[in-house]
Amino acid sequence: MRFISDIDHWGIKDYWATPVEFLATDAGDCEDYVIAKYFTLKALGVAESKLYLTYVKAVKLNQAHMVLTYFENPKSIPLVLDNLNSKIFPATQRKDLLPVYSFNGDGLWLAKERGKGQSVSSGTSKLTQWNNLLKKLETSQP
């Protein structure tokens, strides 16, 4: 899979591809990698409560970035799955990333250094790209 920006790939500034779109086009940006990992791990039986799509600031790139975080339990230090680094490290070893917020199908949380952070009462209702992605996935089901 090759990295490509949404503007070069889809002709729009921000597009969240379904896992099938990502695989079929053999390319995507950080959100597409994370979405594919998230739904693949869920399909393999990993509990959704352990997986979070996490927005971070990539310090060296000085830009927003998305990673998948995995929490063995709610109080554990999450592992970071990231297309910028092929190795999986605990979040405490990823000083190049500053967490902003995380979400999954269960809700949205403001990030903090350890743990999920504070829950946002409106949940994911304001995450337009996430909700559009879920609608695309629902309509593409046989």
C-alpha positions in Angstrom: 0.0 0.0 0.0 1.4 3.4 -0.9 0.7 6.7 0.9 -1.1 9.3 -1.2 -2.9 12.5 -0.1 -6.6 12.7 -0.5 -6.3 15.6 -3.0 -4.1 13.5 -5.3 -6.0 10.3 -4.8 -9.7 11.4 -4.7 -9.5 15.0 -5.8 -10.9 16.3 -2.6 -9.2 17.7 0.6 -10.4 15.0 3.0 -11.9 11.6 2.1 -12.1 8.6 4.4 -12.0 5.4 2.3 -13.7 2.2 3.3 -11.3 -0.7 3.7 -12.4 -2.1 0.3 -11.7 1.3 -1.4 -8.3 1.4 0.3 -7.4 -2.1 -0.8 -8.9 -1.8 -4.3 -6.9 1.4 -5.1 -3.7 0.2 -3.3 -3.3 3.6 -1.7 -4.5 6.0 0.9 -3.6 8.5 3.6 -3.2 8.0 7.3 -7.0 7.8 8.0 -7.4 5.1 5.4 -4.6 3.0 7.0 -6.2 3.4 10.4 -9.7 2.6 9.2 -8.5 -0.6 7.5 -6.6 -1.7 10.6 -9.6 -0.9 12.9 -12.2 -2.8 10.9 -9.8 -5.7 10.2 -9.0 -6.1 13.9 -12.7 -5.9 14.8 -13.5 -8.6 12.2 -10.8 -10.8 13.8 -12.5 -10.5 17.1 -10.7 -7.7 18.9 -13.2 -5.9 21.1 -14.1 -2.4 19.8 -13.6 -1.1 23.4 -9.9 -1.8 23.0 -9.5 0.0 19.6 -9.5 3.8 19.1 -9.0 5.9 16.0 -6.7 8.6 17.5 -6.0 12.0 16.1 -2.5 13.2 17.0 -0.2 16.0 16.0 2.8 14.5 14.3 5.5 16.8 15.8 8.2 16.3 13.2 5.8 16.9 10.3 3.9 19.6 12.2 0.6 18.3 11.0 -2.5 16.4 12.0 -2.2 12.7 11.8 -4.3 9.6 12.7 -3.1 6.4 14.3 -4.8 3.4 15.7 -4.4 2.9 19.4 -5.0 -0.4 21.2 -5.7 -0.6 25.0 -5.3 -4.0 26.6 -7.5 -2.7 29.4 -8.9 0.7 30.1 -6.0 1.8 32.3 -3.2 0.4 30.2 -0.8 2.4 28.1 -2.0 2.1 24.6 0.0 0.6 21.8 0.3 2.7 18.7 -0.2 1.3 15.2 1.0 3.9 12.7 1.8 4.1 9.0 4.7 6.5 9.7 6.4 3.8 11.7 6.2 0.1 10.9 6.9 -1.0 14.4 4.3 -1.0 17.2 5.3 0.9 20.3 3.6 1.9 23.5 2.3 5.5 23.4 4.9 6.5 26.0 7.7 5.8 23.5 6.1 7.8 20.7 7.3 11.3 21.7 6.9 12.3 18.1 3.1 12.2 18.5 0.9 14.4 20.6 -2.6 13.0 21.2 -5.6 15.3 20.5 -8.7 13.0 20.7 -9.8 9.5 20.0 -13.0 7.8 19.1 -14.6 4.5 18.0 -18.1 3.2 17.6 -18.7 3.8 21.3 -17.9 7.4 21.6 -15.4 10.3 21.5 -12.8 11.2 24.1 -10.4 14.1 24.5 -7.0 12.6 24.6 -4.5 12.7 27.5 -1.1 11.2 27.9 -2.4 8.0 29.5 -5.8 6.3 29.1 -8.7 7.3 26.9 -9.2 10.8 28.4 -12.4 12.6 29.1 -15.5 11.5 27.3 -17.3 14.1 25.1 -21.1 14.1 25.7 -22.0 14.5 22.1 -20.1 11.4 21.2 -19.2 11.0 17.5 -22.2 12.8 16.2 -20.1 15.8 15.0 -17.5 13.6 13.3 -18.8 14.0 9.8 -16.2 11.9 8.0 -16.7 9.1 10.5 -20.4 9.1 10.1 -20.2 9.3 6.3 -17.8 6.3 6.4 -20.2 4.3 8.5 -23.1 5.1 6.1 -20.9 3.9 3.2 -20.1 0.7 5.0 -23.8 0.1 5.8 -24.9 0.6 2.2 -22.1 -1.6 0.8 -23.2 -4.6 2.9 -24.7 -7.4 0.9 
